[in-house]
Amino acid sequence: MAKTKATTKINTAFDTLYLSAHLPEEVSIKTEVAQLEINIFVDSKKVFRSVYYPYEKMVYVRDIRSIVEASMFERQLVMATLKIDVYEPLKTSTTTTVEFGSDGSETPAASVKDVKVVYCRFKSSEGSAGFLSNNFLTTRASALIPRNGQLKLSNYTKAYVQSNNRVLIYYSATDTPDDVQTYETSLGKNQSTKEDIITADLSHKYFKKMVDQGVHTDSIIKGVEYQIGGRYFNIFFTDEQPTETFKFLNAFNIMETAYLYNTTTVKTEIDRSEAVCGQQTQFYDETVKVKHEVETAPLTNSEATWLNQMLTSKLVKVLIDGYTAVPVLISDISSEVSDSDKELIRLKFTWVFVDGTEWI
C-alpha cells in the first residue's frame, strides 16, 4: 500500500479497513533527509500538515485517531477514506524557505492510500473488519419504540456481498389481537454495488405494509427480528407514548433516537439584583435559568449502556413536536450501570436548551 522512494519509507503497516478507535497509535517513518512534510487527508480534504525533523533517521506522527475523528465529526461522516502523504525537500529549492512539492509539483516520497475508516469511539475485541461484518452501527441489540416512532439502523457493507438479509415479523390481525402469528420475507441478497454505509428507516408502518401485502390482512405488528448477514436486531412496538424523545450522535457518528419513559422535574432559578428608589423597590439584571431534571424508568443493562452515549454525546437534541428538534446541553449526570439482577438501573441527568429559551 505504501509508495516509496529510496530515502524515505513508512514502516507502519495499514489495513484497508478500520474502526477509527483501532487506527495505529503512531506512524513511524524512516528517512535519510533532514526534514519531512506530512500531509493527512480525510475524504480528499487536507486536515493536517506539519514539517518534522528526524531523530536518528526516524519520524513519528502521533495522534492520528484524534485528527481523523475530529474531521469526521465536524463533517458528520460515518465512513471516510484516509490518505497520508510524505514529502522530502525539493532539491531544486534555492530559497531560504524549504519547499516540499506538496502543491502538486512533486509526487510524495511515500504514501498510505485508500484506507477506509468507520467512525467509532469504542474498540472491539473482534477487530475492525470482524465487528463491521457482524454488527450494526449501534451498541444496542434491541429497541422499544412507539407505533408512530421510527428507527434508523445502519451497517457497513462491501460491494456485491451475498448475505441472508431477511425479516421475521410477529403480528396479529386486528379482529384477533391475542393470536400472534409470524411472517418471514427476504430483503434481497445484495445490499450495495459498492463499499458503503447502508441505512434503513424502520417503523411499524414499514413492517405492517410487508405483512398486509404478503398475507392480505389488516395487521398489528408486535415485534420484529431483523437480520442483515450475520447481524441481528430485535424491534418491539408499544402503544405507550414516550415522555420525552431525544436525538443524539452515537458512538458511530450516526443520529439515533431515544424514546424515554421518565419523570421530569422542571426547576427555575432566578438571579437578580434589587434597588430601592424613593419608596419604590425594583429588580434589575434579572437572569432566569430553567433546568429539566430527568430520572428514567427502570432500564436493562444494555439500554443503560447505550443511553450513556447520549449523556456524553457532543450533539443532543430534544424533540419539541413531531418535526422540531432543538439542541440541548446535558449536565449533572448520575450514571451507575450495574449488571446485578437485584438492582434497577435508573439514569439521572439535567438538560437545558442551548439558547436558554423555553418552548411552549
URSULQUI-V598507 format. One record per backbone hydrogen bond with DSSP energy under -1.0 kcal/mol. NH is the residue of the N-H (numbers start at 0). CO is the residue of the C=O. Records with the same first field share a line. If there is no record, write none. Layout:
NH->CO + CO
This chain:
4->7
8->29
10->27
11->27
17->115
19->117
21->18
22->19
26->60
28->58
29->8
30->56
31->6
35->51
36->86
37->49
38->84
39->47
40->82
41->44
42->80
44->41
46->39
47->39
49->37
51->35
54->57
57->54
58->28
60->26
62->24
66->62
67->63
68->64
69->65
70->66
71->67
72->68
73->69
74->70
75->72
76->71
79->116
81->114
82->40
83->111
84->38
85->109
86->36
89->98
92->89
103->100
105->100
108->85
109->85
111->83
114->81
115->15
116->79
117->17
118->77
120->250
126->123
130->126
131->127
132->128
134->130
136->153
137->135
142->233
144->235
146->237
148->145
150->201
152->199
154->197
156->195
159->191
162->188
164->162
165->226
166->184
167->224
168->182
169->222
170->180
171->219
173->217
178->175
179->177
180->170
182->168
184->166
186->164
195->156
197->154
199->152
201->150
206->202
207->203
208->204
209->205
210->206
211->207
212->208
213->209
214->210
218->216
219->171
221->169
222->169
223->234
224->167
225->232
226->165
227->230
230->227
232->225
233->140
234->223
235->142
236->221
237->144
242->259
243->259
245->257
246->316
247->255
248->314
249->253
252->249
255->247
257->245
259->243
262->294
264->292
266->290
268->288
270->286
272->283
274->281
276->279
279->276
281->274
283->272
286->270
288->268
290->266
291->350
292->264
293->348
294->262
295->346
296->260
298->344
303->299
304->300
305->301
306->302
307->303
308->305
310->306
311->307
316->246
317->325
318->244
319->323
325->317
327->315
328->351
330->349
333->347
347->333
348->293
349->330
350->291
351->328
353->326
355->352
